[in-house]
Each structure stands twice: as C-alpha cells, then as structure tokens.
Amino acid sequence: HPARIAILQQLAKANACICGDLVEEIGLAQPTISQHLKELKTAGIIQGTIEGTSVCYCINPKVWKNVRELFAGFFMMPENKTSCC
C-alpha cells in the first residue's frame, strides 16, 4: 500500500523512533496513519514503544534485514522475456 511505503520511507529516513511526525510528513489523517502503523507492527516490520502518552515507532532491524534480503533475491531473478498473455 502506498501509505505504508511512505511510512517506511519516513522511518528509514529518520533512522530513529518517530512519535507524532508521520501525520504531518505524510499528510494523511491520524486514524489512517494509525491503522497502517498497526498493520506494519502486526507484520513485525516496525516496532513501537510507549513514551508518555505517545507511541514511538521505528523499523525493526532484524525483520528489516530479512525483508531487504528477500527483496534483493527477488529482484535478482532473471527477467521473463516471453509474454504470458
């Protein structure tokens, strides 16, 4: 989902935990951002810690490494030169 990609890009760019900046940076409503954060956290790609009344999110480094390796292998696959349709 494009919003989830944008969230991951912001978290990767910050290279730190982000609490409330995502709504301003991405420009989506708070409930929408919260739902996407929940899905990313459920998938294990990000992790969150409670700091006061906020939850701060960052990329889960172990899972992120595995995701990067998975996609690197996927994109290294040879191109299919024939059309399937």
MDTraj code that builds the backbone (N, CA, C; nanometers):
import mdtraj as md
import numpy as np

residues = "HIS PRO ALA ARG ILE ALA ILE LEU GLN GLN LEU ALA LYS ALA ASN ALA CYS ILE CYS GLY ASP LEU VAL GLU GLU ILE GLY LEU ALA GLN PRO THR ILE SER GLN HIS LEU LYS GLU LEU LYS THR ALA GLY ILE ILE GLN GLY THR ILE GLU GLY THR SER VAL CYS TYR CYS ILE ASN PRO LYS VAL TRP LYS ASN VAL ARG GLU LEU PHE ALA GLY PHE PHE MET MET PRO GLU ASN LYS THR SER CYS CYS".split()
xyz = np.array([
    [0.0847, -0.1177, 0.0000],
    [0.0000, 0.0000, 0.0000],
    [0.0895, 0.1243, 0.0000],
    [0.0587, 0.2241, -0.0814],
    [0.1439, 0.3428, -0.0905],
    [0.1640, 0.4154, 0.0427],
    [0.0627, 0.4183, 0.1274],
    [0.0778, 0.4850, 0.2577],
    [0.1788, 0.4107, 0.3446],
    [0.1779, 0.2800, 0.3381],
    [0.2723, 0.2018, 0.4185],
    [0.4142, 0.2200, 0.3686],
    [0.4291, 0.2292, 0.2373],
    [0.5613, 0.2570, 0.1801],
    [0.6095, 0.3932, 0.2275],
    [0.5211, 0.4933, 0.2256],
    [0.5578, 0.6276, 0.2708],
    [0.5976, 0.6272, 0.4182],
    [0.5249, 0.5522, 0.4997],
    [0.5586, 0.5422, 0.6419],
    [0.6966, 0.4789, 0.6586],
    [0.7217, 0.3702, 0.5884],
    [0.8526, 0.3045, 0.5975],
    [0.9643, 0.3963, 0.5494],
    [0.9381, 0.4726, 0.4444],
    [1.0394, 0.5670, 0.3954],
    [1.0708, 0.6719, 0.5010],
    [0.9693, 0.7234, 0.5682],
    [0.9920, 0.8232, 0.6726],
    [1.0691, 0.7641, 0.7895],
    [1.0324, 0.6437, 0.8309],
    [1.1022, 0.5800, 0.9426],
    [1.2473, 0.5493, 0.9062],
    [1.2706, 0.5046, 0.7842],
    [1.4074, 0.4745, 0.7406],
    [1.4899, 0.6021, 0.7303],
    [1.4288, 0.7067, 0.6792],
    [1.4988, 0.8348, 0.6640],
    [1.5370, 0.8920, 0.8010],
    [1.4477, 0.8809, 0.8978],
    [1.4743, 0.9344, 1.0306],
    [1.5770, 0.8502, 1.1053],
    [1.5804, 0.7199, 1.0763],
    [1.6717, 0.6267, 1.1435],
    [1.6609, 0.6396, 1.2956],
    [1.5385, 0.6651, 1.3421],
    [1.5115, 0.6785, 1.4853],
    [1.3626, 0.6580, 1.5064],
    [1.3218, 0.6590, 1.6313],
    [1.1799, 0.6469, 1.6615],
    [1.1081, 0.7777, 1.6321],
    [0.9913, 0.7659, 1.5718],
    [0.9088, 0.8816, 1.5382],
    [0.7771, 0.8681, 1.6125],
    [0.7376, 0.9740, 1.6795],
    [0.6121, 0.9689, 1.7554],
    [0.4963, 1.0308, 1.6783],
    [0.4942, 1.1603, 1.6602],
    [0.3779, 1.2243, 1.6008],
    [0.4016, 1.2877, 1.4658],
    [0.5207, 1.2793, 1.4136],
    [0.5568, 1.3496, 1.2913],
    [0.4982, 1.2885, 1.1643],
    [0.4545, 1.1660, 1.1699],
    [0.4111, 1.0969, 1.0488],
    [0.2882, 1.1610, 0.9853],
    [0.1957, 1.2087, 1.0661],
    [0.0754, 1.2715, 1.0108],
    [0.1140, 1.3947, 0.9305],
    [0.2022, 1.4771, 0.9862],
    [0.2462, 1.5981, 0.9156],
    [0.3264, 1.5643, 0.7903],
    [0.4155, 1.4679, 0.8018],
    [0.5040, 1.4338, 0.6901],
    [0.4299, 1.3675, 0.5742],
    [0.3358, 1.2793, 0.6052],
    [0.2689, 1.2023, 0.5009],
    [0.1414, 1.2703, 0.4534],
    [0.0776, 1.3449, 0.5413],
    [-0.0402, 1.4207, 0.5007],
    [-0.1704, 1.3421, 0.5008],
    [-0.1746, 1.2325, 0.5739],
    [-0.2984, 1.1564, 0.5878],
    [-0.3556, 1.1786, 0.7272],
    [-0.4796, 1.1455, 0.7453],
    [-0.5450, 1.1625, 0.8741],
    [-0.4831, 1.0700, 0.9792],
    [-0.4866, 1.1131, 1.1046],
    [-0.4301, 1.0349, 1.2145],
    [-0.4867, 0.8931, 1.2212],
    [-0.6200, 0.8731, 1.2092],
    [-0.6714, 0.7350, 1.2139],
    [-0.6174, 0.6474, 1.0997],
    [-0.5983, 0.7073, 0.9837],
    [-0.5442, 0.6325, 0.8692],
    [-0.4004, 0.5912, 0.8966],
    [-0.3202, 0.6845, 0.9449],
    [-0.1809, 0.6538, 0.9788],
    [-0.1765, 0.5460, 1.0866],
    [-0.2611, 0.5601, 1.1883],
    [-0.2633, 0.4627, 1.2977],
    [-0.2956, 0.3225, 1.2480],
    [-0.3902, 0.3129, 1.1563],
    [-0.4266, 0.1807, 1.1024],
    [-0.3101, 0.1186, 1.0258],
    [-0.2419, 0.1994, 0.9455],
    [-0.1275, 0.1471, 0.8703],
    [-0.0123, 0.1101, 0.9642],
    [0.0097, 0.1897, 1.0689],
    [0.1127, 0.1561, 1.1668],
    [0.0799, 0.0239, 1.2358],
    [-0.0468, 0.0046, 1.2673],
    [-0.0895, -0.1203, 1.3312],
    [-0.0589, -0.2396, 1.2420],
    [-0.0896, -0.2270, 1.1132],
    [-0.0643, -0.3377, 1.0199],
    [0.0852, -0.3651, 1.0040],
    [0.1654, -0.2593, 0.9961],
    [0.3099, -0.2774, 0.9842],
    [0.3675, -0.3399, 1.1111],
    [0.3123, -0.3016, 1.2250],
    [0.3586, -0.3589, 1.3518],
    [0.3167, -0.5050, 1.3626],
    [0.1948, -0.5360, 1.3217],
    [0.1470, -0.6744, 1.3232],
    [0.2350, -0.7629, 1.2342],
    [0.2785, -0.7081, 1.1217],
    [0.3669, -0.7818, 1.0305],
    [0.5085, -0.7933, 1.0865],
    [0.5398, -0.7149, 1.1905],
    [0.6718, -0.7206, 1.2520],
    [0.7747, -0.6310, 1.1875],
    [0.7358, -0.5556, 1.0856],
    [0.8311, -0.4723, 1.0132],
    [0.8735, -0.3514, 1.0966],
    [0.7819, -0.3011, 1.1792],
    [0.8150, -0.1908, 1.2689],
    [0.7881, -0.2337, 1.4123],
    [0.8428, -0.1578, 1.5035],
    [0.8162, -0.1812, 1.6447],
    [0.7829, -0.0482, 1.7096],
    [0.7073, -0.0546, 1.8172],
    [0.6652, 0.0666, 1.8848],
    [0.6917, 0.0592, 2.0337],
    [0.7273, 0.1728, 2.0899],
    [0.7469, 0.1824, 2.2337],
    [0.6630, 0.2980, 2.2858],
    [0.6092, 0.2797, 2.4040],
    [0.5265, 0.3833, 2.4642],
    [0.6167, 0.4819, 2.5367],
    [0.5972, 0.6094, 2.5036],
    [0.6716, 0.7168, 2.5696],
    [0.5701, 0.8207, 2.6140],
    [0.5345, 0.8151, 2.7400],
    [0.4321, 0.9049, 2.7926],
    [0.2972, 0.8684, 2.7348],
    [0.2335, 0.9648, 2.6667],
    [0.1035, 0.9385, 2.6043],
    [0.1169, 0.9038, 2.4568],
    [0.2383, 0.8930, 2.4071],
    [0.2611, 0.8639, 2.2655],
    [0.3235, 0.7269, 2.2468],
    [0.3056, 0.6739, 2.1289],
    [0.3766, 0.5533, 2.0881],
    [0.4753, 0.5961, 1.9811],
    [0.6007, 0.5636, 2.0023],
    [0.7045, 0.5988, 1.9059],
    [0.7411, 0.4742, 1.8260],
    [0.7521, 0.4906, 1.6949],
    [0.7752, 0.3781, 1.6048],
    [0.9113, 0.3885, 1.5381],
    [0.9692, 0.2716, 1.5119],
    [1.0918, 0.2638, 1.4333],
    [1.0910, 0.1294, 1.3595],
    [1.1784, 0.1184, 1.2641],
    [1.1894, -0.0059, 1.1872],
    [1.2537, -0.1128, 1.2751],
    [1.1982, -0.2338, 1.2697],
    [1.2538, -0.3472, 1.3426],
    [1.3764, -0.3956, 1.2644],
    [1.4972, -0.3748, 1.3165],
    [1.6179, -0.4018, 1.2369],
    [1.6333, -0.5462, 1.1921],
    [1.5979, -0.6430, 1.2762],
    [1.6133, -0.7839, 1.2370],
    [1.5188, -0.8193, 1.1221],
    [1.3948, -0.7792, 1.1357],
    [1.2964, -0.8096, 1.0310],
    [1.3294, -0.7319, 0.9045],
    [1.3713, -0.6073, 0.9187],
    [1.4045, -0.5249, 0.8024],
    [1.5181, -0.5872, 0.7225],
    [1.6160, -0.6430, 0.7919],
    [1.7264, -0.7106, 0.7233],
    [1.6737, -0.8278, 0.6414],
    [1.5842, -0.9062, 0.7008],
    [1.5269, -1.0199, 0.6288],
    [1.4446, -0.9747, 0.5089],
    [1.3678, -0.8680, 0.5249],
    [1.2866, -0.8153, 0.4141],
    [1.3771, -0.7676, 0.3014],
    [1.4828, -0.6967, 0.3356],
    [1.5764, -0.6479, 0.2332],
    [1.6393, -0.7638, 0.1571],
    [1.6797, -0.8682, 0.2289],
    [1.7402, -0.9855, 0.1639],
    [1.6398, -1.0567, 0.0744],
    [1.5172, -1.0670, 0.1208],
    [1.4120, -1.1308, 0.0421],
    [1.3889, -1.0563, -0.0890],
    [1.3745, -0.9238, -0.0792],
    [1.3501, -0.8460, -0.1998],
    [1.4730, -0.8401, -0.2895],
    [1.5916, -0.8388, -0.2324],
    [1.7129, -0.8395, -0.3145],
    [1.7177, -0.9662, -0.3986],
    [1.6862, -1.0791, -0.3368],
    [1.6835, -1.2048, -0.4112],
    [1.5758, -1.2062, -0.5173],
    [1.4623, -1.1491, -0.4840],
    [1.3512, -1.1420, -0.5787],
    [1.3887, -1.0597, -0.7013],
    [1.4528, -0.9449, -0.6799],
    [1.4875, -0.8582, -0.7921],
    [1.6088, -0.9070, -0.8692],
    [1.6797, -1.0040, -0.8164],
    [1.7928, -1.0613, -0.8884],
    [1.7496, -1.1758, -0.9798],
    [1.6232, -1.2131, -0.9742],
    [1.5727, -1.3205, -1.0586],
    [1.5793, -1.2752, -1.2054],
    [1.6064, -1.3686, -1.2960],
    [1.6149, -1.3313, -1.4367],
    [1.4788, -1.2835, -1.4883],
    [1.4848, -1.1892, -1.5826],
    [1.3632, -1.1383, -1.6419],
    [1.2979, -1.2444, -1.7306],
    [1.1663, -1.2475, -1.7291],
    [1.0922, -1.3361, -1.8168],
    [1.0746, -1.2639, -1.9503],
    [1.1430, -1.3093, -2.0516],
    [1.1436, -1.2415, -2.1808],
    [1.0202, -1.2740, -2.2650],
    [0.9470, -1.3752, -2.2281],
    [0.8295, -1.4111, -2.3061],
    [0.7040, -1.3563, -2.2408],
    [0.6092, -1.3258, -2.3218],
    [0.4822, -1.2754, -2.2714],
    [0.3941, -1.3916, -2.2299],
    [0.3232, -1.3736, -2.1190],
    [0.2360, -1.4820, -2.0732],
    [0.0946, -1.4669, -2.1301],
    [0.0652, -1.3574, -2.1926],
    [-0.0700, -1.3351, -2.2456],
    [-0.0691, -1.3162, -2.3952],
])
top = md.Topology()
chain = top.add_chain()
for i, resn in enumerate(residues, 1):
    res = top.add_residue(resn, chain, resSeq=i)
    for name in ("N", "CA", "C"):
        top.add_atom(name, md.element.get_by_symbol(name[0]), res)
traj = md.Trajectory(xyz[None], top)
